[in-house]
Amino acid sequence: MKIKKRRPSPPDKDSGNLRIYQLGKKPGQESPATKRYWALWDSLHLKDGVLYRRWESDEGSSCPWQLILPKSRIQEVLRETHDSASGGHFEVMKTLSKILQRFYWDRLRPDVEKWCRECHA
């Protein structure tokens, strides 16, 4: 799946995730999403200003670094992974598995479940 390069979009409300990671500060009155990212601190890596997560599957196998996806790009990835010709309108677990190979975001599973449930194909 190719994600089209485009100009950086304005920061979304949880862009504090990257800010906290850069500053190394614990969240105070941050959003619940930021607090959940903070819990992942040991598996996060900042490279060239882009935040990644190291993930291990339930079977214990490691996946390549997952891009922490900004909210502004979530629908694009869901559409490409599930709705496109290469997506095949797979069910929740297959779509989730395909996304987890490359991406991560807070509340990923509920977003995939909702997307698949609302699919009318």
Phi and psi restraints in degrees (range 20) as a CNS / XPLOR table:
assign (resid 1 and name C) (resid 2 and name N)
       (resid 2 and name CA) (resid 2 and name C) 1.0 -102.5 20.0 2
assign (resid 2 and name N) (resid 2 and name CA)
       (resid 2 and name C) (resid 3 and name N) 1.0 132.7 20.0 2
assign (resid 2 and name C) (resid 3 and name N)
       (resid 3 and name CA) (resid 3 and name C) 1.0 -101.4 20.0 2
assign (resid 3 and name N) (resid 3 and name CA)
       (resid 3 and name C) (resid 4 and name N) 1.0 123.7 20.0 2
assign (resid 3 and name C) (resid 4 and name N)
       (resid 4 and name CA) (resid 4 and name C) 1.0 -66.2 20.0 2
assign (resid 4 and name N) (resid 4 and name CA)
       (resid 4 and name C) (resid 5 and name N) 1.0 136.3 20.0 2
assign (resid 4 and name C) (resid 5 and name N)
       (resid 5 and name CA) (resid 5 and name C) 1.0 -75.7 20.0 2
assign (resid 5 and name N) (resid 5 and name CA)
       (resid 5 and name C) (resid 6 and name N) 1.0 138.2 20.0 2
assign (resid 5 and name C) (resid 6 and name N)
       (resid 6 and name CA) (resid 6 and name C) 1.0 -149.0 20.0 2
assign (resid 6 and name N) (resid 6 and name CA)
       (resid 6 and name C) (resid 7 and name N) 1.0 169.2 20.0 2
assign (resid 6 and name C) (resid 7 and name N)
       (resid 7 and name CA) (resid 7 and name C) 1.0 -58.6 20.0 2
assign (resid 7 and name N) (resid 7 and name CA)
       (resid 7 and name C) (resid 8 and name N) 1.0 147.5 20.0 2
assign (resid 7 and name C) (resid 8 and name N)
       (resid 8 and name CA) (resid 8 and name C) 1.0 -59.4 20.0 2
assign (resid 8 and name N) (resid 8 and name CA)
       (resid 8 and name C) (resid 9 and name N) 1.0 136.4 20.0 2
assign (resid 8 and name C) (resid 9 and name N)
       (resid 9 and name CA) (resid 9 and name C) 1.0 -88.2 20.0 2
assign (resid 9 and name N) (resid 9 and name CA)
       (resid 9 and name C) (resid 10 and name N) 1.0 161.9 20.0 2
assign (resid 9 and name C) (resid 10 and name N)
       (resid 10 and name CA) (resid 10 and name C) 1.0 -60.0 20.0 2
assign (resid 10 and name N) (resid 10 and name CA)
       (resid 10 and name C) (resid 11 and name N) 1.0 150.4 20.0 2
assign (resid 10 and name C) (resid 11 and name N)
       (resid 11 and name CA) (resid 11 and name C) 1.0 -59.6 20.0 2
assign (resid 11 and name N) (resid 11 and name CA)
       (resid 11 and name C) (resid 12 and name N) 1.0 138.8 20.0 2
assign (resid 11 and name C) (resid 12 and name N)
       (resid 12 and name CA) (resid 12 and name C) 1.0 -87.3 20.0 2
assign (resid 12 and name N) (resid 12 and name CA)
       (resid 12 and name C) (resid 13 and name N) 1.0 177.5 20.0 2
assign (resid 12 and name C) (resid 13 and name N)
       (resid 13 and name CA) (resid 13 and name C) 1.0 -63.4 20.0 2
assign (resid 13 and name N) (resid 13 and name CA)
       (resid 13 and name C) (resid 14 and name N) 1.0 -21.4 20.0 2
assign (resid 13 and name C) (resid 14 and name N)
       (resid 14 and name CA) (resid 14 and name C) 1.0 -102.7 20.0 2
assign (resid 14 and name N) (resid 14 and name CA)
       (resid 14 and name C) (resid 15 and name N) 1.0 21.3 20.0 2
assign (resid 14 and name C) (resid 15 and name N)
       (resid 15 and name CA) (resid 15 and name C) 1.0 -65.6 20.0 2
assign (resid 15 and name N) (resid 15 and name CA)
       (resid 15 and name C) (resid 16 and name N) 1.0 -10.7 20.0 2
assign (resid 15 and name C) (resid 16 and name N)
       (resid 16 and name CA) (resid 16 and name C) 1.0 -60.3 20.0 2
assign (resid 16 and name N) (resid 16 and name CA)
       (resid 16 and name C) (resid 17 and name N) 1.0 -20.7 20.0 2
assign (resid 16 and name C) (resid 17 and name N)
       (resid 17 and name CA) (resid 17 and name C) 1.0 -56.7 20.0 2
assign (resid 17 and name N) (resid 17 and name CA)
       (resid 17 and name C) (resid 18 and name N) 1.0 -48.6 20.0 2
assign (resid 17 and name C) (resid 18 and name N)
       (resid 18 and name CA) (resid 18 and name C) 1.0 -67.9 20.0 2
assign (resid 18 and name N) (resid 18 and name CA)
       (resid 18 and name C) (resid 19 and name N) 1.0 -40.9 20.0 2
assign (resid 18 and name C) (resid 19 and name N)
       (resid 19 and name CA) (resid 19 and name C) 1.0 -60.7 20.0 2
assign (resid 19 and name N) (resid 19 and name CA)
       (resid 19 and name C) (resid 20 and name N) 1.0 -45.4 20.0 2
assign (resid 19 and name C) (resid 20 and name N)
       (resid 20 and name CA) (resid 20 and name C) 1.0 -64.5 20.0 2
assign (resid 20 and name N) (resid 20 and name CA)
       (resid 20 and name C) (resid 21 and name N) 1.0 -41.3 20.0 2
assign (resid 20 and name C) (resid 21 and name N)
       (resid 21 and name CA) (resid 21 and name C) 1.0 -61.7 20.0 2
assign (resid 21 and name N) (resid 21 and name CA)
       (resid 21 and name C) (resid 22 and name N) 1.0 -43.8 20.0 2
assign (resid 21 and name C) (resid 22 and name N)
       (resid 22 and name CA) (resid 22 and name C) 1.0 -64.6 20.0 2
assign (resid 22 and name N) (resid 22 and name CA)
       (resid 22 and name C) (resid 23 and name N) 1.0 -38.8 20.0 2
assign (resid 22 and name C) (resid 23 and name N)
       (resid 23 and name CA) (resid 23 and name C) 1.0 -85.5 20.0 2
assign (resid 23 and name N) (resid 23 and name CA)
       (resid 23 and name C) (resid 24 and name N) 1.0 -18.2 20.0 2
assign (resid 23 and name C) (resid 24 and name N)
       (resid 24 and name CA) (resid 24 and name C) 1.0 70.3 20.0 2
assign (resid 24 and name N) (resid 24 and name CA)
       (resid 24 and name C) (resid 25 and name N) 1.0 26.3 20.0 2
assign (resid 24 and name C) (resid 25 and name N)
       (resid 25 and name CA) (resid 25 and name C) 1.0 -97.7 20.0 2
assign (resid 25 and name N) (resid 25 and name CA)
       (resid 25 and name C) (resid 26 and name N) 1.0 146.1 20.0 2
assign (resid 25 and name C) (resid 26 and name N)
       (resid 26 and name CA) (resid 26 and name C) 1.0 -74.6 20.0 2
assign (resid 26 and name N) (resid 26 and name CA)
       (resid 26 and name C) (resid 27 and name N) 1.0 147.9 20.0 2
assign (resid 26 and name C) (resid 27 and name N)
       (resid 27 and name CA) (resid 27 and name C) 1.0 -69.7 20.0 2
assign (resid 27 and name N) (resid 27 and name CA)
       (resid 27 and name C) (resid 28 and name N) 1.0 141.7 20.0 2
assign (resid 27 and name C) (resid 28 and name N)
       (resid 28 and name CA) (resid 28 and name C) 1.0 -106.7 20.0 2
assign (resid 28 and name N) (resid 28 and name CA)
       (resid 28 and name C) (resid 29 and name N) 1.0 -94.1 20.0 2
assign (resid 28 and name C) (resid 29 and name N)
       (resid 29 and name CA) (resid 29 and name C) 1.0 -95.1 20.0 2
assign (resid 29 and name N) (resid 29 and name CA)
       (resid 29 and name C) (resid 30 and name N) 1.0 36.9 20.0 2
assign (resid 29 and name C) (resid 30 and name N)
       (resid 30 and name CA) (resid 30 and name C) 1.0 -78.0 20.0 2
assign (resid 30 and name N) (resid 30 and name CA)
       (resid 30 and name C) (resid 31 and name N) 1.0 169.7 20.0 2
assign (resid 30 and name C) (resid 31 and name N)
       (resid 31 and name CA) (resid 31 and name C) 1.0 -67.1 20.0 2
assign (resid 31 and name N) (resid 31 and name CA)
       (resid 31 and name C) (resid 32 and name N) 1.0 160.2 20.0 2
assign (resid 31 and name C) (resid 32 and name N)
       (resid 32 and name CA) (resid 32 and name C) 1.0 -57.5 20.0 2
assign (resid 32 and name N) (resid 32 and name CA)
       (resid 32 and name C) (resid 33 and name N) 1.0 -36.1 20.0 2
assign (resid 32 and name C) (resid 33 and name N)
       (resid 33 and name CA) (resid 33 and name C) 1.0 -62.9 20.0 2
assign (resid 33 and name N) (resid 33 and name CA)
       (resid 33 and name C) (resid 34 and name N) 1.0 -43.1 20.0 2
assign (resid 33 and name C) (resid 34 and name N)
       (resid 34 and name CA) (resid 34 and name C) 1.0 -61.8 20.0 2
assign (resid 34 and name N) (resid 34 and name CA)
       (resid 34 and name C) (resid 35 and name N) 1.0 -40.3 20.0 2
assign (resid 34 and name C) (resid 35 and name N)
       (resid 35 and name CA) (resid 35 and name C) 1.0 -64.5 20.0 2
assign (resid 35 and name N) (resid 35 and name CA)
       (resid 35 and name C) (resid 36 and name N) 1.0 -36.7 20.0 2
assign (resid 35 and name C) (resid 36 and name N)
       (resid 36 and name CA) (resid 36 and name C) 1.0 -68.4 20.0 2
assign (resid 36 and name N) (resid 36 and name CA)
       (resid 36 and name C) (resid 37 and name N) 1.0 -37.2 20.0 2
assign (resid 36 and name C) (resid 37 and name N)
       (resid 37 and name CA) (resid 37 and name C) 1.0 -65.8 20.0 2
assign (resid 37 and name N) (resid 37 and name CA)
       (resid 37 and name C) (resid 38 and name N) 1.0 -37.1 20.0 2
assign (resid 37 and name C) (resid 38 and name N)
       (resid 38 and name CA) (resid 38 and name C) 1.0 -58.8 20.0 2
assign (resid 38 and name N) (resid 38 and name CA)
       (resid 38 and name C) (resid 39 and name N) 1.0 -37.2 20.0 2
assign (resid 38 and name C) (resid 39 and name N)
       (resid 39 and name CA) (resid 39 and name C) 1.0 -63.5 20.0 2
assign (resid 39 and name N) (resid 39 and name CA)
       (resid 39 and name C) (resid 40 and name N) 1.0 -20.6 20.0 2
assign (resid 39 and name C) (resid 40 and name N)
       (resid 40 and name CA) (resid 40 and name C) 1.0 -93.4 20.0 2
assign (resid 40 and name N) (resid 40 and name CA)
       (resid 40 and name C) (resid 41 and name N) 1.0 7.0 20.0 2
assign (resid 40 and name C) (resid 41 and name N)
       (resid 41 and name CA) (resid 41 and name C) 1.0 -42.5 20.0 2
assign (resid 41 and name N) (resid 41 and name CA)
       (resid 41 and name C) (resid 42 and name N) 1.0 -47.9 20.0 2
assign (resid 41 and name C) (resid 42 and name N)
       (resid 42 and name CA) (resid 42 and name C) 1.0 -67.8 20.0 2
assign (resid 42 and name N) (resid 42 and name CA)
       (resid 42 and name C) (resid 43 and name N) 1.0 -17.1 20.0 2
assign (resid 42 and name C) (resid 43 and name N)
       (resid 43 and name CA) (resid 43 and name C) 1.0 -104.4 20.0 2
assign (resid 43 and name N) (resid 43 and name CA)
       (resid 43 and name C) (resid 44 and name N) 1.0 6.9 20.0 2
assign (resid 43 and name C) (resid 44 and name N)
       (resid 44 and name CA) (resid 44 and name C) 1.0 -97.9 20.0 2
assign (resid 44 and name N) (resid 44 and name CA)
       (resid 44 and name C) (resid 45 and name N) 1.0 150.9 20.0 2
assign (resid 44 and name C) (resid 45 and name N)
       (resid 45 and name CA) (resid 45 and name C) 1.0 -146.1 20.0 2
assign (resid 45 and name N) (resid 45 and name CA)
       (resid 45 and name C) (resid 46 and name N) 1.0 132.3 20.0 2
assign (resid 45 and name C) (resid 46 and name N)
       (resid 46 and name CA) (resid 46 and name C) 1.0 -103.5 20.0 2
assign (resid 46 and name N) (resid 46 and name CA)
       (resid 46 and name C) (resid 47 and name N) 1.0 119.6 20.0 2
assign (resid 46 and name C) (resid 47 and name N)
       (resid 47 and name CA) (resid 47 and name C) 1.0 -130.7 20.0 2
assign (resid 47 and name N) (resid 47 and name CA)
       (resid 47 and name C) (resid 48 and name N) 1.0 121.0 20.0 2
assign (resid 47 and name C) (resid 48 and name N)
       (resid 48 and name CA) (resid 48 and name C) 1.0 52.1 20.0 2
assign (resid 48 and name N) (resid 48 and name CA)
       (resid 48 and name C) (resid 49 and name N) 1.0 39.7 20.0 2
assign (resid 48 and name C) (resid 49 and name N)
       (resid 49 and name CA) (resid 49 and name C) 1.0 77.8 20.0 2
assign (resid 49 and name N) (resid 49 and name CA)
       (resid 49 and name C) (resid 50 and name N) 1.0 8.5 20.0 2
assign (resid 49 and name C) (resid 50 and name N)
       (resid 50 and name CA) (resid 50 and name C) 1.0 -115.7 20.0 2
assign (resid 50 and name N) (resid 50 and name CA)
       (resid 50 and name C) (resid 51 and name N) 1.0 134.1 20.0 2
assign (resid 50 and name C) (resid 51 and name N)
       (resid 51 and name CA) (resid 51 and name C) 1.0 -94.4 20.0 2
assign (resid 51 and name N) (resid 51 and name CA)
       (resid 51 and name C) (resid 52 and name N) 1.0 130.6 20.0 2
assign (resid 51 and name C) (resid 52 and name N)
       (resid 52 and name CA) (resid 52 and name C) 1.0 -124.8 20.0 2
assign (resid 52 and name N) (resid 52 and name CA)
       (resid 52 and name C) (resid 53 and name N) 1.0 159.3 20.0 2
assign (resid 52 and name C) (resid 53 and name N)
       (resid 53 and name CA) (resid 53 and name C) 1.0 -126.2 20.0 2
assign (resid 53 and name N) (resid 53 and name CA)
       (resid 53 and name C) (resid 54 and name N) 1.0 133.3 20.0 2
assign (resid 53 and name C) (resid 54 and name N)
       (resid 54 and name CA) (resid 54 and name C) 1.0 -88.5 20.0 2
assign (resid 54 and name N) (resid 54 and name CA)
       (resid 54 and name C) (resid 55 and name N) 1.0 128.7 20.0 2
assign (resid 54 and name C) (resid 55 and name N)
       (resid 55 and name CA) (resid 55 and name C) 1.0 -127.8 20.0 2
assign (resid 55 and name N) (resid 55 and name CA)
       (resid 55 and name C) (resid 56 and name N) 1.0 142.6 20.0 2
assign (resid 55 and name C) (resid 56 and name N)
       (resid 56 and name CA) (resid 56 and name C) 1.0 -117.1 20.0 2
assign (resid 56 and name N) (resid 56 and name CA)
       (resid 56 and name C) (resid 57 and name N) 1.0 134.8 20.0 2
assign (resid 56 and name C) (resid 57 and name N)
       (resid 57 and name CA) (resid 57 and name C) 1.0 -72.8 20.0 2
assign (resid 57 and name N) (resid 57 and name CA)
       (resid 57 and name C) (resid 58 and name N) 1.0 170.2 20.0 2
assign (resid 57 and name C) (resid 58 and name N)
       (resid 58 and name CA) (resid 58 and name C) 1.0 -61.0 20.0 2
assign (resid 58 and name N) (resid 58 and name CA)
       (resid 58 and name C) (resid 59 and name N) 1.0 -27.8 20.0 2
assign (resid 58 and name C) (resid 59 and name N)
       (resid 59 and name CA) (resid 59 and name C) 1.0 -79.9 20.0 2
assign (resid 59 and name N) (resid 59 and name CA)
       (resid 59 and name C) (resid 60 and name N) 1.0 -6.3 20.0 2
assign (resid 59 and name C) (resid 60 and name N)
       (resid 60 and name CA) (resid 60 and name C) 1.0 93.5 20.0 2
assign (resid 60 and name N) (resid 60 and name CA)
       (resid 60 and name C) (resid 61 and name N) 1.0 1.1 20.0 2
assign (resid 60 and name C) (resid 61 and name N)
       (resid 61 and name CA) (resid 61 and name C) 1.0 -85.6 20.0 2
assign (resid 61 and name N) (resid 61 and name CA)
       (resid 61 and name C) (resid 62 and name N) 1.0 138.2 20.0 2
assign (resid 61 and name C) (resid 62 and name N)
       (resid 62 and name CA) (resid 62 and name C) 1.0 -84.2 20.0 2
assign (resid 62 and name N) (resid 62 and name CA)
       (resid 62 and name C) (resid 63 and name N) 1.0 144.9 20.0 2
assign (resid 62 and name C) (resid 63 and name N)
       (resid 63 and name CA) (resid 63 and name C) 1.0 -105.0 20.0 2
assign (resid 63 and name N) (resid 63 and name CA)
       (resid 63 and name C) (resid 64 and name N) 1.0 161.5 20.0 2
assign (resid 63 and name C) (resid 64 and name N)
       (resid 64 and name CA) (resid 64 and name C) 1.0 -59.9 20.0 2
assign (resid 64 and name N) (resid 64 and name CA)
       (resid 64 and name C) (resid 65 and name N) 1.0 170.2 20.0 2
assign (resid 64 and name C) (resid 65 and name N)
       (resid 65 and name CA) (resid 65 and name C) 1.0 -58.6 20.0 2
assign (resid 65 and name N) (resid 65 and name CA)
       (resid 65 and name C) (resid 66 and name N) 1.0 134.9 20.0 2
assign (resid 65 and name C) (resid 66 and name N)
       (resid 66 and name CA) (resid 66 and name C) 1.0 -96.6 20.0 2
assign (resid 66 and name N) (resid 66 and name CA)
       (resid 66 and name C) (resid 67 and name N) 1.0 133.4 20.0 2
assign (resid 66 and name C) (resid 67 and name N)
       (resid 67 and name CA) (resid 67 and name C) 1.0 -71.5 20.0 2
assign (resid 67 and name N) (resid 67 and name CA)
       (resid 67 and name C) (resid 68 and name N) 1.0 127.9 20.0 2
assign (resid 67 and name C) (resid 68 and name N)
       (resid 68 and name CA) (resid 68 and name C) 1.0 -76.8 20.0 2
assign (resid 68 and name N) (resid 68 and name CA)
       (resid 68 and name C) (resid 69 and name N) 1.0 109.6 20.0 2
assign (resid 68 and name C) (resid 69 and name N)
       (resid 69 and name CA) (resid 69 and name C) 1.0 -82.9 20.0 2
assign (resid 69 and name N) (resid 69 and name CA)
       (resid 69 and name C) (resid 70 and name N) 1.0 131.1 20.0 2
assign (resid 69 and name C) (resid 70 and name N)
       (resid 70 and name CA) (resid 70 and name C) 1.0 -70.3 20.0 2
assign (resid 70 and name N) (resid 70 and name CA)
       (resid 70 and name C) (resid 71 and name N) 1.0 152.4 20.0 2
assign (resid 70 and name C) (resid 71 and name N)
       (resid 71 and name CA) (resid 71 and name C) 1.0 -54.4 20.0 2
assign (resid 71 and name N) (resid 71 and name CA)
       (resid 71 and name C) (resid 72 and name N) 1.0 -33.1 20.0 2
assign (resid 71 and name C) (resid 72 and name N)
       (resid 72 and name CA) (resid 72 and name C) 1.0 -65.9 20.0 2
assign (resid 72 and name N) (resid 72 and name CA)
       (resid 72 and name C) (resid 73 and name N) 1.0 -14.1 20.0 2
assign (resid 72 and name C) (resid 73 and name N)
       (resid 73 and name CA) (resid 73 and name C) 1.0 -110.8 20.0 2
assign (resid 73 and name N) (resid 73 and name CA)
       (resid 73 and name C) (resid 74 and name N) 1.0 -2.8 20.0 2
assign (resid 73 and name C) (resid 74 and name N)
       (resid 74 and name CA) (resid 74 and name C) 1.0 -61.5 20.0 2
assign (resid 74 and name N) (resid 74 and name CA)
       (resid 74 and name C) (resid 75 and name N) 1.0 -48.9 20.0 2
assign (resid 74 and name C) (resid 75 and name N)
       (resid 75 and name CA) (resid 75 and name C) 1.0 -61.4 20.0 2
assign (resid 75 and name N) (resid 75 and name CA)
       (resid 75 and name C) (resid 76 and name N) 1.0 -36.0 20.0 2
assign (resid 75 and name C) (resid 76 and name N)
       (resid 76 and name CA) (resid 76 and name C) 1.0 -61.9 20.0 2
assign (resid 76 and name N) (resid 76 and name CA)
       (resid 76 and name C) (resid 77 and name N) 1.0 -44.6 20.0 2
assign (resid 76 and name C) (resid 77 and name N)
       (resid 77 and name CA) (resid 77 and name C) 1.0 -68.3 20.0 2
assign (resid 77 and name N) (resid 77 and name CA)
       (resid 77 and name C) (resid 78 and name N) 1.0 -41.9 20.0 2
assign (resid 77 and name C) (resid 78 and name N)
       (resid 78 and name CA) (resid 78 and name C) 1.0 -60.6 20.0 2
assign (resid 78 and name N) (resid 78 and name CA)
       (resid 78 and name C) (resid 79 and name N) 1.0 -44.2 20.0 2
assign (resid 78 and name C) (resid 79 and name N)
       (resid 79 and name CA) (resid 79 and name C) 1.0 -63.0 20.0 2
assign (resid 79 and name N) (resid 79 and name CA)
       (resid 79 and name C) (resid 80 and name N) 1.0 -48.0 20.0 2
assign (resid 79 and name C) (resid 80 and name N)
       (resid 80 and name CA) (resid 80 and name C) 1.0 -66.7 20.0 2
assign (resid 80 and name N) (resid 80 and name CA)
       (resid 80 and name C) (resid 81 and name N) 1.0 -36.5 20.0 2
assign (resid 80 and name C) (resid 81 and name N)
       (resid 81 and name CA) (resid 81 and name C) 1.0 -79.0 20.0 2
assign (resid 81 and name N) (resid 81 and name CA)
       (resid 81 and name C) (resid 82 and name N) 1.0 -36.0 20.0 2
assign (resid 81 and name C) (resid 82 and name N)
       (resid 82 and name CA) (resid 82 and name C) 1.0 -104.2 20.0 2
assign (resid 82 and name N) (resid 82 and name CA)
       (resid 82 and name C) (resid 83 and name N) 1.0 -44.8 20.0 2
assign (resid 82 and name C) (resid 83 and name N)
       (resid 83 and name CA) (resid 83 and name C) 1.0 -89.7 20.0 2
assign (resid 83 and name N) (resid 83 and name CA)
       (resid 83 and name C) (resid 84 and name N) 1.0 -25.5 20.0 2
assign (resid 83 and name C) (resid 84 and name N)
       (resid 84 and name CA) (resid 84 and name C) 1.0 -70.9 20.0 2
assign (resid 84 and name N) (resid 84 and name CA)
       (resid 84 and name C) (resid 85 and name N) 1.0 171.0 20.0 2
assign (resid 84 and name C) (resid 85 and name N)
       (resid 85 and name CA) (resid 85 and name C) 1.0 -58.9 20.0 2
assign (resid 85 and name N) (resid 85 and name CA)
       (resid 85 and name C) (resid 86 and name N) 1.0 -37.4 20.0 2
assign (resid 85 and name C) (resid 86 and name N)
       (resid 86 and name CA) (resid 86 and name C) 1.0 -79.6 20.0 2
assign (resid 86 and name N) (resid 86 and name CA)
       (resid 86 and name C) (resid 87 and name N) 1.0 -16.1 20.0 2
assign (resid 86 and name C) (resid 87 and name N)
       (resid 87 and name CA) (resid 87 and name C) 1.0 -76.3 20.0 2
assign (resid 87 and name N) (resid 87 and name CA)
       (resid 87 and name C) (resid 88 and name N) 1.0 -44.1 20.0 2
assign (resid 87 and name C) (resid 88 and name N)
       (resid 88 and name CA) (resid 88 and name C) 1.0 77.0 20.0 2
assign (resid 88 and name N) (resid 88 and name CA)
       (resid 88 and name C) (resid 89 and name N) 1.0 11.3 20.0 2
assign (resid 88 and name C) (resid 89 and name N)
       (resid 89 and name CA) (resid 89 and name C) 1.0 52.8 20.0 2
assign (resid 89 and name N) (resid 89 and name CA)
       (resid 89 and name C) (resid 90 and name N) 1.0 46.1 20.0 2
assign (resid 89 and name C) (resid 90 and name N)
       (resid 90 and name CA) (resid 90 and name C) 1.0 -68.2 20.0 2
assign (resid 90 and name N) (resid 90 and name CA)
       (resid 90 and name C) (resid 91 and name N) 1.0 161.6 20.0 2
assign (resid 90 and name C) (resid 91 and name N)
       (resid 91 and name CA) (resid 91 and name C) 1.0 -71.5 20.0 2
assign (resid 91 and name N) (resid 91 and name CA)
       (resid 91 and name C) (resid 92 and name N) 1.0 178.1 20.0 2
assign (resid 91 and name C) (resid 92 and name N)
       (resid 92 and name CA) (resid 92 and name C) 1.0 -55.3 20.0 2
assign (resid 92 and name N) (resid 92 and name CA)
       (resid 92 and name C) (resid 93 and name N) 1.0 -52.3 20.0 2
assign (resid 92 and name C) (resid 93 and name N)
       (resid 93 and name CA) (resid 93 and name C) 1.0 -64.5 20.0 2
assign (resid 93 and name N) (resid 93 and name CA)
       (resid 93 and name C) (resid 94 and name N) 1.0 -38.7 20.0 2
assign (resid 93 and name C) (resid 94 and name N)
       (resid 94 and name CA) (resid 94 and name C) 1.0 -68.2 20.0 2
assign (resid 94 and name N) (resid 94 and name CA)
       (resid 94 and name C) (resid 95 and name N) 1.0 -42.9 20.0 2
assign (resid 94 and name C) (resid 95 and name N)
       (resid 95 and name CA) (resid 95 and name C) 1.0 -64.3 20.0 2
assign (resid 95 and name N) (resid 95 and name CA)
       (resid 95 and name C) (resid 96 and name N) 1.0 -44.9 20.0 2
assign (resid 95 and name C) (resid 96 and name N)
       (resid 96 and name CA) (resid 96 and name C) 1.0 -60.3 20.0 2
assign (resid 96 and name N) (resid 96 and name CA)
       (resid 96 and name C) (resid 97 and name N) 1.0 -43.5 20.0 2
assign (resid 96 and name C) (resid 97 and name N)
       (resid 97 and name CA) (resid 97 and name C) 1.0 -61.9 20.0 2
assign (resid 97 and name N) (resid 97 and name CA)
       (resid 97 and name C) (resid 98 and name N) 1.0 -43.0 20.0 2
assign (resid 97 and name C) (resid 98 and name N)
       (resid 98 and name CA) (resid 98 and name C) 1.0 -64.3 20.0 2
assign (resid 98 and name N) (resid 98 and name CA)
       (resid 98 and name C) (resid 99 and name N) 1.0 -41.3 20.0 2
assign (resid 98 and name C) (resid 99 and name N)
       (resid 99 and name CA) (resid 99 and name C) 1.0 -66.8 20.0 2
assign (resid 99 and name N) (resid 99 and name CA)
       (resid 99 and name C) (resid 100 and name N) 1.0 -43.8 20.0 2
assign (resid 99 and name C) (resid 100 and name N)
       (resid 100 and name CA) (resid 100 and name C) 1.0 -63.6 20.0 2
assign (resid 100 and name N) (resid 100 and name CA)
       (resid 100 and name C) (resid 101 and name N) 1.0 -17.5 20.0 2
assign (resid 100 and name C) (resid 101 and name N)
       (resid 101 and name CA) (resid 101 and name C) 1.0 -65.7 20.0 2
assign (resid 101 and name N) (resid 101 and name CA)
       (resid 101 and name C) (resid 102 and name N) 1.0 -23.7 20.0 2
assign (resid 101 and name C) (resid 102 and name N)
       (resid 102 and name CA) (resid 102 and name C) 1.0 -133.1 20.0 2
assign (resid 102 and name N) (resid 102 and name CA)
       (resid 102 and name C) (resid 103 and name N) 1.0 -25.1 20.0 2
assign (resid 102 and name C) (resid 103 and name N)
       (resid 103 and name CA) (resid 103 and name C) 1.0 -130.8 20.0 2
assign (resid 103 and name N) (resid 103 and name CA)
       (resid 103 and name C) (resid 104 and name N) 1.0 161.3 20.0 2
assign (resid 103 and name C) (resid 104 and name N)
       (resid 104 and name CA) (resid 104 and name C) 1.0 -150.2 20.0 2
assign (resid 104 and name N) (resid 104 and name CA)
       (resid 104 and name C) (resid 105 and name N) 1.0 144.9 20.0 2
assign (resid 104 and name C) (resid 105 and name N)
       (resid 105 and name CA) (resid 105 and name C) 1.0 -153.5 20.0 2
assign (resid 105 and name N) (resid 105 and name CA)
       (resid 105 and name C) (resid 106 and name N) 1.0 160.9 20.0 2
assign (resid 105 and name C) (resid 106 and name N)
       (resid 106 and name CA) (resid 106 and name C) 1.0 -64.1 20.0 2
assign (resid 106 and name N) (resid 106 and name CA)
       (resid 106 and name C) (resid 107 and name N) 1.0 135.1 20.0 2
assign (resid 106 and name C) (resid 107 and name N)
       (resid 107 and name CA) (resid 107 and name C) 1.0 68.4 20.0 2
assign (resid 107 and name N) (resid 107 and name CA)
       (resid 107 and name C) (resid 108 and name N) 1.0 32.2 20.0 2
assign (resid 107 and name C) (resid 108 and name N)
       (resid 108 and name CA) (resid 108 and name C) 1.0 -59.5 20.0 2
assign (resid 108 and name N) (resid 108 and name CA)
       (resid 108 and name C) (resid 109 and name N) 1.0 -51.4 20.0 2
assign (resid 108 and name C) (resid 109 and name N)
       (resid 109 and name CA) (resid 109 and name C) 1.0 -58.8 20.0 2
assign (resid 109 and name N) (resid 109 and name CA)
       (resid 109 and name C) (resid 110 and name N) 1.0 -50.2 20.0 2
assign (resid 109 and name C) (resid 110 and name N)
       (resid 110 and name CA) (resid 110 and name C) 1.0 -60.9 20.0 2
assign (resid 110 and name N) (resid 110 and name CA)
       (resid 110 and name C) (resid 111 and name N) 1.0 -34.2 20.0 2
assign (resid 110 and name C) (resid 111 and name N)
       (resid 111 and name CA) (resid 111 and name C) 1.0 -64.7 20.0 2
assign (resid 111 and name N) (resid 111 and name CA)
       (resid 111 and name C) (resid 112 and name N) 1.0 -43.1 20.0 2
assign (resid 111 and name C) (resid 112 and name N)
       (resid 112 and name CA) (resid 112 and name C) 1.0 -66.3 20.0 2
assign (resid 112 and name N) (resid 112 and name CA)
       (resid 112 and name C) (resid 113 and name N) 1.0 -44.0 20.0 2
assign (resid 112 and name C) (resid 113 and name N)
       (resid 113 and name CA) (resid 113 and name C) 1.0 -59.3 20.0 2
assign (resid 113 and name N) (resid 113 and name CA)
       (resid 113 and name C) (resid 114 and name N) 1.0 -44.7 20.0 2
assign (resid 113 and name C) (resid 114 and name N)
       (resid 114 and name CA) (resid 114 and name C) 1.0 -65.2 20.0 2
assign (resid 114 and name N) (resid 114 and name CA)
       (resid 114 and name C) (resid 115 and name N) 1.0 -44.0 20.0 2
assign (resid 114 and name C) (resid 115 and name N)
       (resid 115 and name CA) (resid 115 and name C) 1.0 -60.0 20.0 2
assign (resid 115 and name N) (resid 115 and name CA)
       (resid 115 and name C) (resid 116 and name N) 1.0 -46.9 20.0 2
assign (resid 115 and name C) (resid 116 and name N)
       (resid 116 and name CA) (resid 116 and name C) 1.0 -68.2 20.0 2
assign (resid 116 and name N) (resid 116 and name CA)
       (resid 116 and name C) (resid 117 and name N) 1.0 -39.0 20.0 2
assign (resid 116 and name C) (resid 117 and name N)
       (resid 117 and name CA) (resid 117 and name C) 1.0 -64.0 20.0 2
assign (resid 117 and name N) (resid 117 and name CA)
       (resid 117 and name C) (resid 118 and name N) 1.0 -36.1 20.0 2
assign (resid 117 and name C) (resid 118 and name N)
       (resid 118 and name CA) (resid 118 and name C) 1.0 -89.1 20.0 2
assign (resid 118 and name N) (resid 118 and name CA)
       (resid 118 and name C) (resid 119 and name N) 1.0 -1.2 20.0 2
assign (resid 118 and name C) (resid 119 and name N)
       (resid 119 and name CA) (resid 119 and name C) 1.0 -70.8 20.0 2
assign (resid 119 and name N) (resid 119 and name CA)
       (resid 119 and name C) (resid 120 and name N) 1.0 131.6 20.0 2
assign (resid 119 and name C) (resid 120 and name N)
       (resid 120 and name CA) (resid 120 and name C) 1.0 -109.3 20.0 2
assign (resid 120 and name N) (resid 120 and name CA)
       (resid 120 and name C) (resid 121 and name N) 1.0 22.4 20.0 2
